[in-house]
Amino acid sequence: MSLADKIYEFANEAMNKKLDEKTEEEIKKRVVDSIYVSYGARKADPVKISLETLLPSKGKLNSVVYFYNRKGAVDVVTFLNGCMTRYLDYNDTYLSKEALHPSDNIPPIISYAHAKEMDGESAIRAINVSYQVVGALADAVSIRERGWDHVTYISISSGAGLAALNGFDNKKFVNTLNLAINNNISLRQTRAGELSMWKGCTAANASRNSVFAAMLAENGFTGPGPIFEGEMGFFRQVSGEFDLDFSRNRVLRTMIKNYPVEYHAMSAVDAALRIHNKMKSNRIESIEVKTFSVAYKIIVKDAEKLRPKTKETADHSLPYIIAYTLLYGEPNIGSYNKETLEDRKILDLIDKMHVDVDPEYDKMYPEYLPVKISVITDLGKYIEEITVPKGHFRAPYDWDDLLNKGNRIMNDEDQARDILNAGKKLNKISIKEFLDVVNNVKVKR
């Protein structure tokens, strides 16, 4: 049996049985979370550029852009909603051999389900398929070290979720994967050096292409296969051989972000925040940080992380994030503007910081997210060690935590609650009804 056939069999079975209550509840939380973070990004430069570039748009299938109540072809809308969901680096995370953001799969499924006038329960089951597939891929093999971006896996998982949502037979399902994967292998350069706007939008592009693939496959269009095992297929060109294990529930191991920072910095924010709240002086003499290898490679080692010039680099810079938090407290969606990036106090603290990898921490990752920060000031020394940040699967968000996050982003508890309440009953309403609530939010353009 080919790997694409195995994914089909898993997806077909998953779509035809009722989800357990816990998994369904957690998926609903992640849908709501994705809408909250999209609100925060609705006026971000790449979103505005994309709106201006891609709208007006009209296709055979059309959906609606979050918060703008503007319609467009479903693949275009998927890209726009996906950019909003991902841009702030505030959506959920899964950590394993590959680190990625499973909720990148939500915009294509929500947008496609809206275009086809589907119900919320079907969308939830399709999102579950995408989460399980992308988690299984992340557990199987890392493609990061081979020079490929984890977003490549979103091409596979969003294609699987969309094919499952459509109820495709084996042939159409496999061809959706063939078409979604073949031309959507993403270079890791996206996350190397000084990071660009594309960092926050490349997953949206992957899922946009999966929508395009599903639309073609539905009408009989075929794609190159076998896409994994073929002579020039995924195994040989991208990943090496692997198998997928669908025996674990990956949804329950995804983590909602408590701060808008790259997830490997989440414990560092908690530790730095504790020190910030205890310090009796801002006259910091030195900062020592202990972390693990994956964090060091992704958010420390590049020279650009010491002087980030873009929002995209700063929220992937452990030195910047720690310095900001020690000085100003909890980072928020306004922590990466031009003035803050040039803040002399932050830059001076970065120069006083030394980051090392602790081999003992490497043994703890990815089950834990350990960090130790030691700060010496003119009035004393402060040390904090964190292994499990808030929102981690060992310290998960409840609905009140999620509402608090929504209110922090939207600064309007009533509107945040409206979205949360609609999400809570997503399994009992249509996607149109859900997005009507989203687009009834009063926003300042």
Contacts in CASP RR format, 6 or more apart in sequence:
PFRMAT RR
TARGET T0000
AUTHOR 0000-0000-0000
METHOD contacts of the structure
MODEL  1
MSLADKIYEFANEAMNKKLDEKTEEEIKKRVVDSIYVSYGARKADPVKIS
LETLLPSKGKLNSVVYFYNRKGAVDVVTFLNGCMTRYLDYNDTYLSKEAL
HPSDNIPPIISYAHAKEMDGESAIRAINVSYQVVGALADAVSIRERGWDH
VTYISISSGAGLAALNGFDNKKFVNTLNLAINNNISLRQTRAGELSMWKG
CTAANASRNSVFAAMLAENGFTGPGPIFEGEMGFFRQVSGEFDLDFSRNR
VLRTMIKNYPVEYHAMSAVDAALRIHNKMKSNRIESIEVKTFSVAYKIIV
KDAEKLRPKTKETADHSLPYIIAYTLLYGEPNIGSYNKETLEDRKILDLI
DKMHVDVDPEYDKMYPEYLPVKISVITDLGKYIEEITVPKGHFRAPYDWD
DLLNKGNRIMNDEDQARDILNAGKKLNKISIKEFLDVVNNVKVKR
1 9 0 8 1.000
2 174 0 8 1.000
2 226 0 8 1.000
2 228 0 8 1.000
2 229 0 8 1.000
3 226 0 8 1.000
3 228 0 8 1.000
3 229 0 8 1.000
3 243 0 8 1.000
3 244 0 8 1.000
4 173 0 8 1.000
4 174 0 8 1.000
4 177 0 8 1.000
4 178 0 8 1.000
4 225 0 8 1.000
4 226 0 8 1.000
4 227 0 8 1.000
4 228 0 8 1.000
5 170 0 8 1.000
5 174 0 8 1.000
6 243 0 8 1.000
6 244 0 8 1.000
7 133 0 8 1.000
7 156 0 8 1.000
7 160 0 8 1.000
7 173 0 8 1.000
7 177 0 8 1.000
7 244 0 8 1.000
8 163 0 8 1.000
8 170 0 8 1.000
8 173 0 8 1.000
8 174 0 8 1.000
10 129 0 8 1.000
10 132 0 8 1.000
10 133 0 8 1.000
10 244 0 8 1.000
10 246 0 8 1.000
11 129 0 8 1.000
11 133 0 8 1.000
11 160 0 8 1.000
11 161 0 8 1.000
11 163 0 8 1.000
11 164 0 8 1.000
11 173 0 8 1.000
12 164 0 8 1.000
12 167 0 8 1.000
12 173 0 8 1.000
14 125 0 8 1.000
14 128 0 8 1.000
14 129 0 8 1.000
14 132 0 8 1.000
14 164 0 8 1.000
15 122 0 8 1.000
15 125 0 8 1.000
15 126 0 8 1.000
15 129 0 8 1.000
15 164 0 8 1.000
15 165 0 8 1.000
15 167 0 8 1.000
19 27 0 8 1.000
19 124 0 8 1.000
19 125 0 8 1.000
19 128 0 8 1.000
22 252 0 8 1.000
23 128 0 8 1.000
23 249 0 8 1.000
23 251 0 8 1.000
23 252 0 8 1.000
24 124 0 8 1.000
24 427 0 8 1.000
26 251 0 8 1.000
26 252 0 8 1.000
26 254 0 8 1.000
27 124 0 8 1.000
27 127 0 8 1.000
27 128 0 8 1.000
27 131 0 8 1.000
27 251 0 8 1.000
28 124 0 8 1.000
28 423 0 8 1.000
28 424 0 8 1.000
28 426 0 8 1.000
28 427 0 8 1.000
29 256 0 8 1.000
29 397 0 8 1.000
29 399 0 8 1.000
29 402 0 8 1.000
30 92 0 8 1.000
30 102 0 8 1.000
30 103 0 8 1.000
30 106 0 8 1.000
30 127 0 8 1.000
30 251 0 8 1.000
30 254 0 8 1.000
30 256 0 8 1.000
31 103 0 8 1.000
31 106 0 8 1.000
31 110 0 8 1.000
31 124 0 8 1.000
31 127 0 8 1.000
31 423 0 8 1.000
31 426 0 8 1.000
32 402 0 8 1.000
32 419 0 8 1.000
32 420 0 8 1.000
32 423 0 8 1.000
32 424 0 8 1.000
33 91 0 8 1.000
33 92 0 8 1.000
33 103 0 8 1.000
33 256 0 8 1.000
33 397 0 8 1.000
33 402 0 8 1.000
33 405 0 8 1.000
34 85 0 8 1.000
34 91 0 8 1.000
34 92 0 8 1.000
34 103 0 8 1.000
34 106 0 8 1.000
34 107 0 8 1.000
35 66 0 8 1.000
35 419 0 8 1.000
35 438 0 8 1.000
36 402 0 8 1.000
36 405 0 8 1.000
36 406 0 8 1.000
36 409 0 8 1.000
36 410 0 8 1.000
36 416 0 8 1.000
36 419 0 8 1.000
37 84 0 8 1.000
37 85 0 8 1.000
37 88 0 8 1.000
37 90 0 8 1.000
37 91 0 8 1.000
37 260 0 8 1.000
37 409 0 8 1.000
38 66 0 8 1.000
38 67 0 8 1.000
38 81 0 8 1.000
38 82 0 8 1.000
38 84 0 8 1.000
38 85 0 8 1.000
39 66 0 8 1.000
39 67 0 8 1.000
39 84 0 8 1.000
39 406 0 8 1.000
39 409 0 8 1.000
39 410 0 8 1.000
39 441 0 8 1.000
39 443 0 8 1.000
40 84 0 8 1.000
40 88 0 8 1.000
40 90 0 8 1.000
40 333 0 8 1.000
40 409 0 8 1.000
40 410 0 8 1.000
41 47 0 8 1.000
41 83 0 8 1.000
41 84 0 8 1.000
41 85 0 8 1.000
41 87 0 8 1.000
41 88 0 8 1.000
41 90 0 8 1.000
41 333 0 8 1.000
42 66 0 8 1.000
42 67 0 8 1.000
42 68 0 8 1.000
42 84 0 8 1.000
42 443 0 8 1.000
43 445 0 8 1.000
44 83 0 8 1.000
44 84 0 8 1.000
44 87 0 8 1.000
44 88 0 8 1.000
45 197 0 8 1.000
46 83 0 8 1.000
46 87 0 8 1.000
46 197 0 8 1.000
46 200 0 8 1.000
46 201 0 8 1.000
47 80 0 8 1.000
47 83 0 8 1.000
47 84 0 8 1.000
47 87 0 8 1.000
49 197 0 8 1.000
50 79 0 8 1.000
50 80 0 8 1.000
50 83 0 8 1.000
50 201 0 8 1.000
51 65 0 8 1.000
51 68 0 8 1.000
51 70 0 8 1.000
51 80 0 8 1.000
54 76 0 8 1.000
54 79 0 8 1.000
54 80 0 8 1.000
55 65 0 8 1.000
55 70 0 8 1.000
55 72 0 8 1.000
55 76 0 8 1.000
55 80 0 8 1.000
56 70 0 8 1.000
56 72 0 8 1.000
57 71 0 8 1.000
57 72 0 8 1.000
57 73 0 8 1.000
57 76 0 8 1.000
57 77 0 8 1.000
58 71 0 8 1.000
58 72 0 8 1.000
58 73 0 8 1.000
59 72 0 8 1.000
59 73 0 8 1.000
59 74 0 8 1.000
60 73 0 8 1.000
60 215 0 8 1.000
61 73 0 8 1.000
61 74 0 8 1.000
61 112 0 8 1.000
61 115 0 8 1.000
61 116 0 8 1.000
61 215 0 8 1.000
62 71 0 8 1.000
62 72 0 8 1.000
62 73 0 8 1.000
62 74 0 8 1.000
62 77 0 8 1.000
62 115 0 8 1.000
63 71 0 8 1.000
63 72 0 8 1.000
63 74 0 8 1.000
63 77 0 8 1.000
63 78 0 8 1.000
63 111 0 8 1.000
63 112 0 8 1.000
63 114 0 8 1.000
63 115 0 8 1.000
64 70 0 8 1.000
64 71 0 8 1.000
64 72 0 8 1.000
64 77 0 8 1.000
64 111 0 8 1.000
64 114 0 8 1.000
64 435 0 8 1.000
64 439 0 8 1.000
65 71 0 8 1.000
65 72 0 8 1.000
65 77 0 8 1.000
65 80 0 8 1.000
65 81 0 8 1.000
66 80 0 8 1.000
66 81 0 8 1.000
66 84 0 8 1.000
66 435 0 8 1.000
66 438 0 8 1.000
66 439 0 8 1.000
67 84 0 8 1.000
67 438 0 8 1.000
67 439 0 8 1.000
67 441 0 8 1.000
67 443 0 8 1.000
68 439 0 8 1.000
69 439 0 8 1.000
71 77 0 8 1.000
74 111 0 8 1.000
74 112 0 8 1.000
74 115 0 8 1.000
74 211 0 8 1.000
74 215 0 8 1.000
75 208 0 8 1.000
75 209 0 8 1.000
75 211 0 8 1.000
75 212 0 8 1.000
75 215 0 8 1.000
76 208 0 8 1.000
77 111 0 8 1.000
77 115 0 8 1.000
78 107 0 8 1.000
78 108 0 8 1.000
78 111 0 8 1.000
78 112 0 8 1.000
78 204 0 8 1.000
78 207 0 8 1.000
78 208 0 8 1.000
78 211 0 8 1.000
79 201 0 8 1.000
79 204 0 8 1.000
79 205 0 8 1.000
79 207 0 8 1.000
79 208 0 8 1.000
80 204 0 8 1.000
81 107 0 8 1.000
81 110 0 8 1.000
81 111 0 8 1.000
81 204 0 8 1.000
82 104 0 8 1.000
82 107 0 8 1.000
82 108 0 8 1.000
82 201 0 8 1.000
82 203 0 8 1.000
82 204 0 8 1.000
82 207 0 8 1.000
83 200 0 8 1.000
83 201 0 8 1.000
83 204 0 8 1.000
84 107 0 8 1.000
85 91 0 8 1.000
85 103 0 8 1.000
85 104 0 8 1.000
85 106 0 8 1.000
85 107 0 8 1.000
85 204 0 8 1.000
86 101 0 8 1.000
86 104 0 8 1.000
86 200 0 8 1.000
86 201 0 8 1.000
86 203 0 8 1.000
86 204 0 8 1.000
87 200 0 8 1.000
87 201 0 8 1.000
88 260 0 8 1.000
88 315 0 8 1.000
88 333 0 8 1.000
89 200 0 8 1.000
89 257 0 8 1.000
89 260 0 8 1.000
89 261 0 8 1.000
89 262 0 8 1.000
89 315 0 8 1.000
89 316 0 8 1.000
90 257 0 8 1.000
90 259 0 8 1.000
90 260 0 8 1.000
90 333 0 8 1.000
90 409 0 8 1.000
91 101 0 8 1.000
91 103 0 8 1.000
91 104 0 8 1.000
91 257 0 8 1.000
92 101 0 8 1.000
92 102 0 8 1.000
92 103 0 8 1.000
92 254 0 8 1.000
92 255 0 8 1.000
92 256 0 8 1.000
92 257 0 8 1.000
93 99 0 8 1.000
93 100 0 8 1.000
93 101 0 8 1.000
93 102 0 8 1.000
93 254 0 8 1.000
93 255 0 8 1.000
93 257 0 8 1.000
93 263 0 8 1.000
94 100 0 8 1.000
94 101 0 8 1.000
94 102 0 8 1.000
94 134 0 8 1.000
94 135 0 8 1.000
94 138 0 8 1.000
94 250 0 8 1.000
94 253 0 8 1.000
94 254 0 8 1.000
94 255 0 8 1.000
95 138 0 8 1.000
95 255 0 8 1.000
95 263 0 8 1.000
95 264 0 8 1.000
95 365 0 8 1.000
95 366 0 8 1.000
95 369 0 8 1.000
96 135 0 8 1.000
96 138 0 8 1.000
96 139 0 8 1.000
96 366 0 8 1.000
97 138 0 8 1.000
97 139 0 8 1.000
97 140 0 8 1.000
97 141 0 8 1.000
97 142 0 8 1.000
98 137 0 8 1.000
98 138 0 8 1.000
98 141 0 8 1.000
98 142 0 8 1.000
98 143 0 8 1.000
98 144 0 8 1.000
98 150 0 8 1.000
98 153 0 8 1.000
99 138 0 8 1.000
99 150 0 8 1.000
99 263 0 8 1.000
99 264 0 8 1.000
99 294 0 8 1.000
99 298 0 8 1.000
99 366 0 8 1.000
100 134 0 8 1.000
100 135 0 8 1.000
100 138 0 8 1.000
100 150 0 8 1.000
100 151 0 8 1.000
100 153 0 8 1.000
100 154 0 8 1.000
101 203 0 8 1.000
102 130 0 8 1.000
102 131 0 8 1.000
102 134 0 8 1.000
102 135 0 8 1.000
102 157 0 8 1.000
102 250 0 8 1.000
102 251 0 8 1.000
102 254 0 8 1.000
103 254 0 8 1.000
104 151 0 8 1.000
104 154 0 8 1.000
104 158 0 8 1.000
104 203 0 8 1.000
104 204 0 8 1.000
104 206 0 8 1.000
104 207 0 8 1.000
105 127 0 8 1.000
105 130 0 8 1.000
105 131 0 8 1.000
105 134 0 8 1.000
105 154 0 8 1.000
105 157 0 8 1.000
105 158 0 8 1.000
105 161 0 8 1.000
105 207 0 8 1.000
106 127 0 8 1.000
107 204 0 8 1.000
107 207 0 8 1.000
108 158 0 8 1.000
108 159 0 8 1.000
108 162 0 8 1.000
108 207 0 8 1.000
108 208 0 8 1.000
108 210 0 8 1.000
108 211 0 8 1.000
109 123 0 8 1.000
109 126 0 8 1.000
109 127 0 8 1.000
109 130 0 8 1.000
109 158 0 8 1.000
109 161 0 8 1.000
109 162 0 8 1.000
109 165 0 8 1.000
110 123 0 8 1.000
110 431 0 8 1.000
110 434 0 8 1.000
110 435 0 8 1.000
111 211 0 8 1.000
112 162 0 8 1.000
112 165 0 8 1.000
112 211 0 8 1.000
112 214 0 8 1.000
113 119 0 8 1.000
113 120 0 8 1.000
113 122 0 8 1.000
113 123 0 8 1.000
113 126 0 8 1.000
113 165 0 8 1.000
113 431 0 8 1.000
114 431 0 8 1.000
114 432 0 8 1.000
114 435 0 8 1.000
116 166 0 8 1.000
117 430 0 8 1.000
117 431 0 8 1.000
117 432 0 8 1.000
118 165 0 8 1.000
118 430 0 8 1.000
118 431 0 8 1.000
119 429 0 8 1.000
119 430 0 8 1.000
119 431 0 8 1.000
120 426 0 8 1.000
120 427 0 8 1.000
120 428 0 8 1.000
120 429 0 8 1.000
120 430 0 8 1.000
120 431 0 8 1.000
120 434 0 8 1.000
121 426 0 8 1.000
121 427 0 8 1.000
121 428 0 8 1.000
122 165 0 8 1.000
123 165 0 8 1.000
123 426 0 8 1.000
123 431 0 8 1.000
124 426 0 8 1.000
124 427 0 8 1.000
125 164 0 8 1.000
126 161 0 8 1.000
126 162 0 8 1.000
126 164 0 8 1.000
126 165 0 8 1.000
127 161 0 8 1.000
128 251 0 8 1.000
129 160 0 8 1.000
129 161 0 8 1.000
129 164 0 8 1.000
130 157 0 8 1.000
130 158 0 8 1.000
130 159 0 8 1.000
130 160 0 8 1.000
130 161 0 8 1.000
131 157 0 8 1.000
131 250 0 8 1.000
131 251 0 8 1.000
131 254 0 8 1.000
132 246 0 8 1.000
132 249 0 8 1.000
132 250 0 8 1.000
132 251 0 8 1.000
133 156 0 8 1.000
133 157 0 8 1.000
133 160 0 8 1.000
133 161 0 8 1.000
133 244 0 8 1.000
134 153 0 8 1.000
134 154 0 8 1.000
134 156 0 8 1.000
134 157 0 8 1.000
134 250 0 8 1.000
135 157 0 8 1.000
135 250 0 8 1.000
136 244 0 8 1.000
136 245 0 8 1.000
136 246 0 8 1.000
136 248 0 8 1.000
136 250 0 8 1.000
137 153 0 8 1.000
137 156 0 8 1.000
137 157 0 8 1.000
137 244 0 8 1.000
138 150 0 8 1.000
138 153 0 8 1.000
139 245 0 8 1.000
139 248 0 8 1.000
139 250 0 8 1.000
140 242 0 8 1.000
140 243 0 8 1.000
140 244 0 8 1.000
140 245 0 8 1.000
141 239 0 8 1.000
141 240 0 8 1.000
141 242 0 8 1.000
143 149 0 8 1.000
143 150 0 8 1.000
143 152 0 8 1.000
143 153 0 8 1.000
143 238 0 8 1.000
143 239 0 8 1.000
144 150 0 8 1.000
144 188 0 8 1.000
146 238 0 8 1.000
146 239 0 8 1.000
147 187 0 8 1.000
147 188 0 8 1.000
148 185 0 8 1.000
148 186 0 8 1.000
148 187 0 8 1.000
148 188 0 8 1.000
148 238 0 8 1.000
148 239 0 8 1.000
149 186 0 8 1.000
149 187 0 8 1.000
149 188 0 8 1.000
149 190 0 8 1.000
149 191 0 8 1.000
149 202 0 8 1.000
151 186 0 8 1.000
151 190 0 8 1.000
151 202 0 8 1.000
151 203 0 8 1.000
151 206 0 8 1.000
152 181 0 8 1.000
152 184 0 8 1.000
152 185 0 8 1.000
152 186 0 8 1.000
152 206 0 8 1.000
152 238 0 8 1.000
154 203 0 8 1.000
154 206 0 8 1.000
154 207 0 8 1.000
154 210 0 8 1.000
155 180 0 8 1.000
155 181 0 8 1.000
155 184 0 8 1.000
155 185 0 8 1.000
155 186 0 8 1.000
155 206 0 8 1.000
155 207 0 8 1.000
155 209 0 8 1.000
155 210 0 8 1.000
156 177 0 8 1.000
156 180 0 8 1.000
156 181 0 8 1.000
158 180 0 8 1.000
158 206 0 8 1.000
158 207 0 8 1.000
158 210 0 8 1.000
158 211 0 8 1.000
159 176 0 8 1.000
159 177 0 8 1.000
159 180 0 8 1.000
159 207 0 8 1.000
159 210 0 8 1.000
159 213 0 8 1.000
159 214 0 8 1.000
160 173 0 8 1.000
160 176 0 8 1.000
160 177 0 8 1.000
162 176 0 8 1.000
162 210 0 8 1.000
162 211 0 8 1.000
162 213 0 8 1.000
162 214 0 8 1.000
163 172 0 8 1.000
163 173 0 8 1.000
163 176 0 8 1.000
163 177 0 8 1.000
163 214 0 8 1.000
163 217 0 8 1.000
164 173 0 8 1.000
166 172 0 8 1.000
166 214 0 8 1.000
166 218 0 8 1.000
167 173 0 8 1.000
168 176 0 8 1.000
168 214 0 8 1.000
168 217 0 8 1.000
168 218 0 8 1.000
172 217 0 8 1.000
172 218 0 8 1.000
172 220 0 8 1.000
173 217 0 8 1.000
174 225 0 8 1.000
175 213 0 8 1.000
175 217 0 8 1.000
175 220 0 8 1.000
175 221 0 8 1.000
175 222 0 8 1.000
175 223 0 8 1.000
176 210 0 8 1.000
176 213 0 8 1.000
176 214 0 8 1.000
176 217 0 8 1.000
177 213 0 8 1.000
177 227 0 8 1.000
178 213 0 8 1.000
178 222 0 8 1.000
178 223 0 8 1.000
178 224 0 8 1.000
178 225 0 8 1.000
178 227 0 8 1.000
179 212 0 8 1.000
179 213 0 8 1.000
179 216 0 8 1.000
179 217 0 8 1.000
179 221 0 8 1.000
179 223 0 8 1.000
180 209 0 8 1.000
180 210 0 8 1.000
180 213 0 8 1.000
180 214 0 8 1.000
181 227 0 8 1.000
181 234 0 8 1.000
182 223 0 8 1.000
182 224 0 8 1.000
182 227 0 8 1.000
183 209 0 8 1.000
184 205 0 8 1.000
184 206 0 8 1.000
184 209 0 8 1.000
184 210 0 8 1.000
185 237 0 8 1.000
185 238 0 8 1.000
186 202 0 8 1.000
186 206 0 8 1.000
190 196 0 8 1.000
190 198 0 8 1.000
190 199 0 8 1.000
190 202 0 8 1.000
191 199 0 8 1.000
191 298 0 8 1.000
191 316 0 8 1.000
192 302 0 8 1.000
193 302 0 8 1.000
193 303 0 8 1.000
193 304 0 8 1.000
193 313 0 8 1.000
194 304 0 8 1.000
194 308 0 8 1.000
194 309 0 8 1.000
194 310 0 8 1.000
194 313 0 8 1.000
195 304 0 8 1.000
195 310 0 8 1.000
195 312 0 8 1.000
195 313 0 8 1.000
195 316 0 8 1.000
196 310 0 8 1.000
196 312 0 8 1.000
197 312 0 8 1.000
199 312 0 8 1.000
199 316 0 8 1.000
200 312 0 8 1.000
217 223 0 8 1.000
225 233 0 8 1.000
226 233 0 8 1.000
227 233 0 8 1.000
227 234 0 8 1.000
228 234 0 8 1.000
228 235 0 8 1.000
229 235 0 8 1.000
230 236 0 8 1.000
235 241 0 8 1.000
235 242 0 8 1.000
252 393 0 8 1.000
253 393 0 8 1.000
254 393 0 8 1.000
255 263 0 8 1.000
255 391 0 8 1.000
255 392 0 8 1.000
255 393 0 8 1.000
255 396 0 8 1.000
256 391 0 8 1.000
256 396 0 8 1.000
256 397 0 8 1.000
256 401 0 8 1.000
256 402 0 8 1.000
256 405 0 8 1.000
257 263 0 8 1.000
257 266 0 8 1.000
257 391 0 8 1.000
258 266 0 8 1.000
258 269 0 8 1.000
258 270 0 8 1.000
258 389 0 8 1.000
258 390 0 8 1.000
258 391 0 8 1.000
258 405 0 8 1.000
259 266 0 8 1.000
259 269 0 8 1.000
259 330 0 8 1.000
259 331 0 8 1.000
259 332 0 8 1.000
260 315 0 8 1.000
260 331 0 8 1.000
260 332 0 8 1.000
260 333 0 8 1.000
260 335 0 8 1.000
261 269 0 8 1.000
261 315 0 8 1.000
261 321 0 8 1.000
261 331 0 8 1.000
262 298 0 8 1.000
262 299 0 8 1.000
262 315 0 8 1.000
262 316 0 8 1.000
263 369 0 8 1.000
264 291 0 8 1.000
264 292 0 8 1.000
264 294 0 8 1.000
264 295 0 8 1.000
264 298 0 8 1.000
264 299 0 8 1.000
264 318 0 8 1.000
264 369 0 8 1.000
265 295 0 8 1.000
265 299 0 8 1.000
265 318 0 8 1.000
265 321 0 8 1.000
265 322 0 8 1.000
266 369 0 8 1.000
266 389 0 8 1.000
266 391 0 8 1.000
266 392 0 8 1.000
267 369 0 8 1.000
267 370 0 8 1.000
267 371 0 8 1.000
267 386 0 8 1.000
267 387 0 8 1.000
267 388 0 8 1.000
267 389 0 8 1.000
268 289 0 8 1.000
268 291 0 8 1.000
268 318 0 8 1.000
268 321 0 8 1.000
268 322 0 8 1.000
268 325 0 8 1.000
268 371 0 8 1.000
268 373 0 8 1.000
268 386 0 8 1.000
269 321 0 8 1.000
269 322 0 8 1.000
269 325 0 8 1.000
269 330 0 8 1.000
269 331 0 8 1.000
269 389 0 8 1.000
270 384 0 8 1.000
270 386 0 8 1.000
270 389 0 8 1.000
270 390 0 8 1.000
271 371 0 8 1.000
271 372 0 8 1.000
271 373 0 8 1.000
271 384 0 8 1.000
271 385 0 8 1.000
271 386 0 8 1.000
272 321 0 8 1.000
272 322 0 8 1.000
272 325 0 8 1.000
272 326 0 8 1.000
272 329 0 8 1.000
272 373 0 8 1.000
272 384 0 8 1.000
273 325 0 8 1.000
273 329 0 8 1.000
273 330 0 8 1.000
274 384 0 8 1.000
275 326 0 8 1.000
275 373 0 8 1.000
275 375 0 8 1.000
275 382 0 8 1.000
275 384 0 8 1.000
276 325 0 8 1.000
276 326 0 8 1.000
276 327 0 8 1.000
276 328 0 8 1.000
276 329 0 8 1.000
278 382 0 8 1.000
279 326 0 8 1.000
279 375 0 8 1.000
279 377 0 8 1.000
279 379 0 8 1.000
279 382 0 8 1.000
280 377 0 8 1.000
280 379 0 8 1.000
281 377 0 8 1.000
281 378 0 8 1.000
281 379 0 8 1.000
281 380 0 8 1.000
282 327 0 8 1.000
282 377 0 8 1.000
283 377 0 8 1.000
283 378 0 8 1.000
283 379 0 8 1.000
284 326 0 8 1.000
284 349 0 8 1.000
284 352 0 8 1.000
284 375 0 8 1.000
284 376 0 8 1.000
284 377 0 8 1.000
285 352 0 8 1.000
285 376 0 8 1.000
285 377 0 8 1.000
285 378 0 8 1.000
286 352 0 8 1.000
286 353 0 8 1.000
286 354 0 8 1.000
286 375 0 8 1.000
286 376 0 8 1.000
287 322 0 8 1.000
287 323 0 8 1.000
287 326 0 8 1.000
287 349 0 8 1.000
287 352 0 8 1.000
287 353 0 8 1.000
287 354 0 8 1.000
287 373 0 8 1.000
287 374 0 8 1.000
287 375 0 8 1.000
287 376 0 8 1.000
288 353 0 8 1.000
288 354 0 8 1.000
288 356 0 8 1.000
288 373 0 8 1.000
288 374 0 8 1.000
288 375 0 8 1.000
289 318 0 8 1.000
289 322 0 8 1.000
289 353 0 8 1.000
289 354 0 8 1.000
289 355 0 8 1.000
289 356 0 8 1.000
289 371 0 8 1.000
289 372 0 8 1.000
289 373 0 8 1.000
289 374 0 8 1.000
290 355 0 8 1.000
290 356 0 8 1.000
290 357 0 8 1.000
290 358 0 8 1.000
290 361 0 8 1.000
290 370 0 8 1.000
290 371 0 8 1.000
290 372 0 8 1.000
290 373 0 8 1.000
291 300 0 8 1.000
291 318 0 8 1.000
291 355 0 8 1.000
291 356 0 8 1.000
291 357 0 8 1.000
291 358 0 8 1.000
291 361 0 8 1.000
291 370 0 8 1.000
291 371 0 8 1.000
292 357 0 8 1.000
292 358 0 8 1.000
292 361 0 8 1.000
292 362 0 8 1.000
292 364 0 8 1.000
292 365 0 8 1.000
292 370 0 8 1.000
293 357 0 8 1.000
293 362 0 8 1.000
293 365 0 8 1.000
294 365 0 8 1.000
294 366 0 8 1.000
295 318 0 8 1.000
295 365 0 8 1.000
295 371 0 8 1.000
296 355 0 8 1.000
296 357 0 8 1.000
298 316 0 8 1.000
299 305 0 8 1.000
299 316 0 8 1.000
299 317 0 8 1.000
299 318 0 8 1.000
299 321 0 8 1.000
300 317 0 8 1.000
300 318 0 8 1.000
300 319 0 8 1.000
300 355 0 8 1.000
304 313 0 8 1.000
304 317 0 8 1.000
305 313 0 8 1.000
305 316 0 8 1.000
305 317 0 8 1.000
305 318 0 8 1.000
305 319 0 8 1.000
305 320 0 8 1.000
306 317 0 8 1.000
306 319 0 8 1.000
306 350 0 8 1.000
306 351 0 8 1.000
307 347 0 8 1.000
307 350 0 8 1.000
308 314 0 8 1.000
308 316 0 8 1.000
308 317 0 8 1.000
308 320 0 8 1.000
308 341 0 8 1.000
309 341 0 8 1.000
310 341 0 8 1.000
311 336 0 8 1.000
311 337 0 8 1.000
311 341 0 8 1.000
314 320 0 8 1.000
314 321 0 8 1.000
314 335 0 8 1.000
314 336 0 8 1.000
314 341 0 8 1.000
315 321 0 8 1.000
315 336 0 8 1.000
318 355 0 8 1.000
319 350 0 8 1.000
319 353 0 8 1.000
319 355 0 8 1.000
320 346 0 8 1.000
320 350 0 8 1.000
321 331 0 8 1.000
322 349 0 8 1.000
322 353 0 8 1.000
322 373 0 8 1.000
323 346 0 8 1.000
323 347 0 8 1.000
323 349 0 8 1.000
323 350 0 8 1.000
323 353 0 8 1.000
324 331 0 8 1.000
324 335 0 8 1.000
324 340 0 8 1.000
324 346 0 8 1.000
325 331 0 8 1.000
326 349 0 8 1.000
326 375 0 8 1.000
327 345 0 8 1.000
327 346 0 8 1.000
327 349 0 8 1.000
328 335 0 8 1.000
332 408 0 8 1.000
333 409 0 8 1.000
334 340 0 8 1.000
340 346 0 8 1.000
358 370 0 8 1.000
358 372 0 8 1.000
361 370 0 8 1.000
361 371 0 8 1.000
364 370 0 8 1.000
364 387 0 8 1.000
368 387 0 8 1.000
368 388 0 8 1.000
368 394 0 8 1.000
369 386 0 8 1.000
369 387 0 8 1.000
369 388 0 8 1.000
369 389 0 8 1.000
369 392 0 8 1.000
370 385 0 8 1.000
370 386 0 8 1.000
370 387 0 8 1.000
371 385 0 8 1.000
371 386 0 8 1.000
372 383 0 8 1.000
372 384 0 8 1.000
372 385 0 8 1.000
373 383 0 8 1.000
373 384 0 8 1.000
373 385 0 8 1.000
374 381 0 8 1.000
374 382 0 8 1.000
374 383 0 8 1.000
375 381 0 8 1.000
375 382 0 8 1.000
375 383 0 8 1.000
388 394 0 8 1.000
388 395 0 8 1.000
389 395 0 8 1.000
390 397 0 8 1.000
390 401 0 8 1.000
391 397 0 8 1.000
391 401 0 8 1.000
397 405 0 8 1.000
399 420 0 8 1.000
399 424 0 8 1.000
402 420 0 8 1.000
403 413 0 8 1.000
403 416 0 8 1.000
403 417 0 8 1.000
403 420 0 8 1.000
406 416 0 8 1.000
406 419 0 8 1.000
406 420 0 8 1.000
407 413 0 8 1.000
407 416 0 8 1.000
409 416 0 8 1.000
410 416 0 8 1.000
410 441 0 8 1.000
415 441 0 8 1.000
415 442 0 8 1.000
418 437 0 8 1.000
418 440 0 8 1.000
418 441 0 8 1.000
419 437 0 8 1.000
419 438 0 8 1.000
419 441 0 8 1.000
422 429 0 8 1.000
422 433 0 8 1.000
422 434 0 8 1.000
422 437 0 8 1.000
422 438 0 8 1.000
423 434 0 8 1.000
426 434 0 8 1.000
END
